[in-house]
Amino acid sequence: MVDVAILGYGTVGSGVVEVLTTNKESINKKAGKKINLKYVLDLKDFKGDPIEEILTKDYDVILNDPDVKVIAEVMGGVEPAYTFVKKALLKNKSVVTSNKELVARHGAELLQIAKDRNINFLFEASVGGGIPIIRPLNQSLTADEIYEITGILNGTTNFILSKMADEGLDFETVLKEAQDKGYAERNPEADVEGYDACRKIAILSSLAFGMHVDFEDIYTEGITKITDIDMAYAKELGYDIKLLATSKKQDDKVYAMVSPIMIGKEHPLSNVNGVFNAIFVKGNVIGDVMFYGKGAGKLPTASAVVADMVDAVKHLETNIVSFWSTKKMKLTSVENISSRYFIRVASHSDRKVKDTINNIFGDVEYIKGNNKMQEVAFITQADTEKTLSEKVNQIKNMESISQVNSIIRIEK
Amino acid sequence: MVDVAILGYGTVGSGVVEVLTTNKESINKKAGKKINLKYVLDLKDFKGDPIEEILTKDYDVILNDPDVKVIAEVMGGVEPAYTFVKKALLKNKSVVTSNKELVARHGAELLQIAKDRNINFLFEASVGGGIPIIRPLNQSLTADEIYEITGILNGTTNFILSKMADEGLDFETVLKEAQDKGYAERNPEADVEGYDACRKIAILSSLAFGMHVDFEDIYTEGITKITDIDMAYAKELGYDIKLLATSKKQDDKVYAMVSPIMIGKEHPLSNVNGVFNAIFVKGNVIGDVMFYGKGAGKLPTASAVVADMVDAVKHLETNIVSFWSTKKMKLTSVENISSRYFIRVASHSDRKVKDTINNIFGDVEYIKGNNKMQEVAFITQADTEKTLSEKVNQIKNMESISQVNSIIRIEK
């Protein structure tokens, strides 16, 4: 028998209790030992709840109990999670977590502590809740040099974009519906501005490339500027607009970026809709691999936390190696990244504006839209981010252009 | 340093050598030890090949070398592979294999030998070449009770069906092209009759449900009867026809089946085209998860073999537990499985035939086709396989029906 504790009895924490209860028998069989939930830490009271008897408000009780070998941290946020987790590891207790802020910020350090003490720090649930990705990256793709990871890593924004595409609604309307349904937070910034996806791609990149990728270095753009007009154009072009988090290695340089991208129907990520997430990995020998599942939600996330608890129980005194050194990776500037761009500009005169566009962007592909605004939409040839931004600055100053309405990258 | 050997220097074997050479540095780092390829077993000569110096025709040389700790069996076929692998395990050498015939037939026994001796028998490459699925099933989905696995598990048939759908060609034409391109064998039976997919779903079901599923018990139907006319109807209906291998657990009963199925565009497997494969898993807490990648091919398969070699090297004296007991699972008859069916019948008189159809099948959905044959196509309501086959026998004997041209299951 192995005693375990859960820190935090919110959505994920109560999901973990539910999973441990529902699948008790098969989980114990797979762990090879009986998993005994000895404590749940939470500052609130839960009168009448089955966990009431094992609830504690004092973390030291858990920390000082030598029988507790595995702790699941599902509180979220950097503090006090970081302090709690570090203390646990220093007491030779393995920790599993669903906390992406914690892992993105302190993952390398916490992994090192676990390694030094021959215990484990596991975080499958921190990226793409119900998608097994961390373990496959660490253990299944070991024959490969990975050179690209691209994912739809945020369920809220994917739900919003899918609904905008399906129903022709605008961003604000769909966001409000998502908030009403509980799919989006009252303060939706972390999701819609891409910050959540940014932390997740930082974690994946660190594991794939073996060095610490600081999430603050990653170019991040959210979906708040995507309009129903952009969606209508995308549909016309046979494209989907998705918030993609990507990191690529080219000539030993790595760049990472989170931004809305237009992708074609033949792209495996284009069929990933609603609250589903998917992560696409390219290896130099395995080729393209994709992992698909629910990116969030109480039970999918709890499933990943419990799978990590099973692994931690199976490896009580063996470190499951990860390659994420504390050495910081210097990302290359996105300025050098090249793609084609979808651009919409508002104009005073249709003929003149096309001359201007062609003068600045060269040959472009004009798109007929269904909307009645006085604007011109076109797709550029491949340009680097740097050149594109120079050209956009140029066009902004032209007399025939009143405004640049939209710029969206297109996956080559 | 750990000495390893490869049995078989065909497509996969030479791929394994290539991967070990190309990614040498990162592979050694991930294995935590230098992997030294000491022998390659093959009966042919390979004059001038880099492996010429380590080539042997005598298996006993490998078997009796105590330094060889890990053997990769990539010969294919049941014998002599089975004898070789068993002997290796009994000499306490871990074995990794890409051989689905071997694993489907003797997997449970070989796993047990490995377990008893605290070594490993690993077979990630035996199902879906480049798709990490065995390790995720064993290690990532441990918190779940799995109740369904459905996959596109054969690249050749998926290539043929995709091409038939895209280009409106008939089966024979596309098969010939696939053979000319080397995507299909000269004798294509194992692929097009579904036998290959059958062995793979037997392996996956055994792991998911923890008991031995005998591939000979699995109802198996290939794609040879699918015509360009069926494809045209499917297109009209917005469906894809895919060869699906599936096993489902309902009320503690498990059934398994390989057959062509019509699936809607919203099904995650519908976008899996060409030589790509994908495996869809449903767990009671994680929900839907899908794994996607190249199902075959030299390098993707070799990548999986080498990843298993890395794992075997990391766990030289620790058994990585699998739950596949030698106890045989009794599958429930597919007779009780219910679906809707697409049916085409040739008729002498259009009005009369519809009366006959409605008398036997009740309310059905008639489909307008573009072909000029005198036939009627319709979709039935949900029926069990047993009832369906009784109704089909009935209709075959009706005067107004000259022939039943097609019956294809539709995923509910």
Interface residues (C-beta under 8 A of the other chain):
Chain A: E18 V19 T22 N23 S26 I27 K29 K30 A31 G32 E124 G130 I131 P132 R135 P136 Q139 S140 L141 T142 A143 D144 E145 E266 P268 S270 N271 V272 N273 F276 A278 G283 N284 V285 I286 G287 D288 V289 M290 F291 Y292 G293 K294 G297 L299 P300 A302 S303 A304 V305 V306 A307 M309 V310 D311 K314 T318 V321 F323
Chain B: E18 V19 T22 N23 S26 I27 K29 K30 A31 G32 E124 G130 I131 P132 R135 P136 Q139 S140 L141 T142 A143 D144 E145 E266 P268 S270 N271 V272 N273 F276 A278 G283 N284 V285 I286 G287 D288 V289 M290 F291 Y292 G293 K294 G297 L299 P300 A302 S303 A304 V305 V306 A307 M309 V310 D311 K314 T318 V321 F323
